[in-house]
């Protein structure tokens, strides 16, 4: 997989704070080590985040 960079909202976004939070949830769900996939593991990862 190619290297990625964290997404940041633009001033033109309708509600940058909400959009940033949504992106952070997707990032939290999408980054897991081998063997740690699935809905239950994703829920734990999102729950551990300090928003």
Buried (B, 14 or more C-beta within 10 A) or exposed (E): EEEEEEEEBEEEEEEEEEBBBEBBBEBBBEEBEEEEEEEEBBEEBBEEEEE
